[in-house]
């Protein structure tokens, strides 16, 4: 998968998280660009669990790779409704399929319309990547 692969069915943050509508929830994960920057994922840890409220831009966990440790940030405010427990035993799912099987958490947004508007669409994220790549 290309490091710059971008999916049109979701929105993005400058920190390389993605959000995908799933009913009245948003599935949250990290982009292929982030995976490429991190390298082989060795650990995914969640600091917030199901039923907990998170604010937009608040860290809800960490992701560790052979290269670094990074925070995972909520792209929207709301309540965590699901956590991808599979990542605890198989963090490499993020490397294998960051767009589907490697999702992190699901959040029921407190203000979906407003939050969605503030996230970048695929074109905006592509422009952001171009500015990051120089």
Secondary structure, 3 states (H helix, E strand, C coil): CCCCCCCCCCEECCCCEEEEEECCEEEEEECHHHHHHHCCEEEEEECCCCCCEECCCCEEEEEEECCCEEEEECCCCEEEEEECCHHHHCCCHHHHCCCCCCCCEEEEECCHHHHHHHCECHHHHHHHHHHHHC
